């Protein structure tokens, strides 16, 4: 004699309804974690881009990140390390960058004028917010920052129109 089980379909539906929100939260958690890693990598790359410009061009801020043209060359003083760092992470939005010059031991600010061997220090940061409301409310906005340091290769005078090694 076989017994027929009535209501097993309903039981499966109830079990699925109970576990479904947990599965969705887990899926969105994985997506948010991937976005956070993308943000961290982008910020790190932007800091490296900015410090590379800072070691060969000690220009101030606000002059853009135009790499030059055939007429002016790639080493014009029109390039700003801060602007290049922000441009490297422009897809994130709300990115800030700071450029400082420190002594080789990284214990104090580098003297004026900046000398070969000083460290160019570029720090890039942004606020990361999770897209999942539940996760976003739990962790809140997270500041993601990256700092990159490299020694100055040559001094670029701000007053000149073109930087040349050895000046």
VEXDO-629323 format. One record per residue (C-alpha): residue in one letter; x negated, y, z negated. Coordinates in steps of 0.05 Angstrom, whole numbers, plus 5000, padded with zeros to 4 digits. Layout:
BEGIN
AXYZ...
***
This chain:
BEGIN
X500050005000X497350695018X498651314979X499851965014X496952574982X501253184989X498453874978X491053744994X491454265050X493954775001X488454604952X483054715005X486055385023X486055614951X478855384942X476755755005X480456384982X476656354916X469756274947X470656735008X469257394971X462857104942X460556885011X462057575041X458357924984X452457454994X452457595070X452658355060X447258295006X442657965057X444158515107X442759055055X436258715035X434158695109X435659435116X431459585054X425559205082X426359575149X426460245111X420160055072X416459845135X418560475172X416360925115X409660555111X408460645186X410361375182X405361495126X399861155168X401761575229X401462215187X394762045154X391661895222X393362585246X391062895179X384062595183X382662915251X386863545244X387563925179X392864395206X398364645161X405664455165X411164665212X407564655279X410764025307X408163355329X406763485403X400763055422X398463555474X398663555550X393563475605X392264225601X391164265526X388663565508X390863115451X386763465397X389964155396X391464485330X398864485348X399663805314X401863765241X400663135200X406963265159X411263345221X408262715253X409762315190X416962545189X417662415264X415261695252X421261565207X426362015240X431161435250X432261385175X434362105164X432862505101X425362355103X420462805068X412862805076X407263145038X400063215059X394563355008X386963335010X383363034951X376162894932X373162214950X374361944880X381662154887X381362504820X382263234840X384063684899X378763754952X375164414952X376464965002X374564925058X376064195069X369663795081X368163135117X369062585066X375062885030X381162425028X387362595068X393362345028X400162295061X406262095021X412861965057X419361825020X426861745031X433061544992X435760855010X443160715000X446360035007X452159985057X455959495014X460059894964X459559394907X451959324914X451160074925X454960224860X450859724821X443859934844X445260654866X440661034912X433460784912X427461214928X422860864976X416061184984X409361005015X402561345008X396761265057X389661525045X383761595093X377362005091X376662625136X372862465200X371363175221X373663865202X378564215248X378764965241X385865225241X383965865278X381165495338X385765285395X382164615403X378864165351X372263855370X368163365328X362163685294X365164365280
***
